[in-house]
Amino acid sequence: MINPFEEINWSPNKFEIKDFGKSLIIGGAILLTCMSLYRTFFITAGHGIKIVQLAFALILIFGLMAYLLPVVSKPVYLIWFFIGACIGTVISNLLFLAFYYLFFSPIAFVVRLNGRYPLKIKSKNCDSNWVDKVGKHDVKRYFRQY
């Protein structure tokens, strides 16, 4: 399994933190604008939207802080990437699990219902599971592989 925690730069310099701040500023501004427009045009009242807008405003503030004061913002950078790596690990494992059980398992079930056993290693009463290939063996094909 890929370890996302190895990918994190645990000792970033101030330019990397400033780039992180730029991405938070841009992302936070876009998300805050989208939520404000959504609240304006589609929802007349609701405290849940205000909490989401507050969260996006905090992201925007953290981005400005990371851009203007990169040394002070190093803990925010590390916490942000740590949480992102944790979320990525959980989501990727859940997606792999769902893909396996929703895609491969039904195919294997149908194949076995049809009586086909692709590996052919079910019988235990033989000395070897080796299967000899039947057919002609032409040596010239080794010289023209492509």
C-alpha positions as semicolon CSV with decimal commas, in nm:
position;residue;x (nm);y (nm);z (nm)
1;M;0,000;0,000;0,000
2;I;0,119;0,349;-0,077
3;N;0,201;0,552;0,232
4;P;0,071;0,908;0,183
5;F;0,254;1,026;0,494
6;E;0,587;0,977;0,316
7;E;0,474;1,223;0,049
8;I;0,425;1,506;0,298
9;N;0,709;1,753;0,328
10;W;0,749;1,761;0,706
11;S;1,004;2,043;0,694
12;P;0,875;2,292;0,436
13;N;1,057;2,614;0,358
14;K;0,881;2,950;0,355
15;F;0,822;2,941;-0,023
16;E;0,632;2,612;0,000
17;I;0,420;2,752;0,283
18;K;0,354;3,066;0,075
19;D;0,243;2,845;-0,217
20;F;0,018;2,658;0,025
21;G;-0,121;2,996;0,137
22;K;-0,188;3,096;-0,224
23;S;-0,383;2,778;-0,289
24;L;-0,585;2,830;0,030
25;I;-0,659;3,191;-0,066
26;I;-0,776;3,096;-0,415
27;G;-0,969;2,787;-0,301
28;G;-1,122;2,957;0,001
29;A;-1,229;3,261;-0,203
30;I;-1,388;3,042;-0,472
31;L;-1,570;2,823;-0,220
32;L;-1,683;3,119;-0,011
33;T;-1,817;3,293;-0,321
34;C;-1,997;2,980;-0,439
35;M;-2,157;2,926;-0,099
36;S;-2,261;3,292;-0,077
37;L;-2,421;3,275;-0,421
38;Y;-2,589;2,946;-0,333
39;R;-2,727;3,095;-0,014
40;T;-2,842;3,409;-0,196
41;F;-3,024;3,237;-0,482
42;F;-3,144;2,906;-0,340
43;I;-3,180;2,928;0,038
44;T;-3,360;3,201;0,224
45;A;-3,277;3,088;0,578
46;G;-3,048;2,832;0,731
47;H;-2,779;2,830;0,994
48;G;-2,598;2,532;0,839
49;I;-2,494;2,740;0,540
50;K;-2,361;3,013;0,767
51;I;-2,139;2,756;0,943
52;V;-2,004;2,637;0,608
53;Q;-1,941;2,997;0,504
54;L;-1,760;3,053;0,832
55;A;-1,542;2,747;0,764
56;F;-1,454;2,876;0,416
57;A;-1,381;3,219;0,561
58;L;-1,144;3,055;0,811
59;I;-0,972;2,875;0,524
60;L;-0,932;3,209;0,352
61;I;-0,790;3,364;0,672
62;F;-0,546;3,073;0,718
63;G;-0,440;3,119;0,356
64;L;-0,371;3,487;0,408
65;M;-0,183;3,410;0,726
66;A;0,024;3,143;0,548
67;Y;0,104;3,381;0,265
68;L;0,193;3,679;0,484
69;L;0,349;3,499;0,783
70;P;0,488;3,167;0,655
71;V;0,701;3,093;0,962
72;V;0,404;3,124;1,197
73;S;0,183;2,915;0,967
74;K;0,399;2,603;0,960
75;P;0,176;2,418;1,214
76;V;-0,131;2,496;1,000
77;Y;0,052;2,358;0,696
78;L;0,149;2,038;0,877
79;I;-0,195;1,982;1,031
80;W;-0,367;2,047;0,697
81;F;-0,153;1,794;0,510
82;F;-0,175;1,539;0,794
83;I;-0,556;1,556;0,792
84;G;-0,555;1,536;0,412
85;A;-0,336;1,225;0,420
86;C;-0,565;1,062;0,679
87;I;-0,875;1,137;0,473
88;G;-0,702;1,014;0,157
89;T;-0,603;0,687;0,320
90;V;-0,954;0,615;0,446
91;I;-1,129;0,713;0,122
92;S;-0,891;0,521;-0,104
93;N;-0,926;0,206;0,108
94;L;-1,304;0,238;0,106
95;L;-1,305;0,283;-0,272
96;F;-1,079;-0,019;-0,323
97;L;-1,300;-0,225;-0,094
98;A;-1,619;-0,117;-0,270
99;F;-1,466;-0,177;-0,614
100;Y;-1,352;-0,526;-0,513
101;Y;-1,684;-0,634;-0,365
102;L;-1,905;-0,464;-0,626
103;F;-1,701;-0,555;-0,935
104;F;-1,472;-0,855;-0,889
105;S;-1,682;-1,062;-0,649
106;P;-1,995;-1,074;-0,871
107;I;-1,783;-1,168;-1,173
108;A;-1,615;-1,449;-0,978
109;F;-1,952;-1,567;-0,850
110;V;-2,099;-1,584;-1,201
111;V;-1,791;-1,762;-1,337
112;R;-1,809;-2,025;-1,064
113;L;-2,184;-2,067;-1,110
114;N;-2,114;-2,158;-1,471
115;G;-1,886;-2,437;-1,351
116;R;-1,564;-2,282;-1,475
117;Y;-1,265;-2,284;-1,246
118;P;-0,992;-2,078;-1,419
119;L;-0,697;-2,179;-1,200
120;K;-0,765;-2,555;-1,221
121;I;-0,587;-2,630;-0,893
122;K;-0,886;-2,771;-0,709
123;S;-0,790;-3,139;-0,720
124;K;-0,560;-3,243;-0,435
125;N;-0,495;-3,604;-0,545
126;C;-0,216;-3,526;-0,792
127;D;0,158;-3,475;-0,740
128;S;0,177;-3,156;-0,948
129;N;-0,053;-2,892;-1,089
130;W;0,153;-2,862;-1,406
131;V;-0,051;-2,861;-1,728
132;D;0,129;-2,957;-2,048
133;K;0,062;-2,736;-2,349
134;V;-0,076;-2,919;-2,647
135;G;0,011;-2,805;-2,997
136;K;0,296;-2,756;-3,238
137;H;0,612;-2,591;-3,123
138;D;0,774;-2,386;-3,398
139;V;1,122;-2,257;-3,315
140;K;1,108;-1,990;-3,590
141;R;0,852;-1,786;-3,393
142;Y;1,122;-1,697;-3,140
143;F;1,305;-1,498;-3,409
144;R;0,990;-1,300;-3,503
145;Q;0,843;-1,196;-3,172
146;Y;0,680;-0,878;-3,292
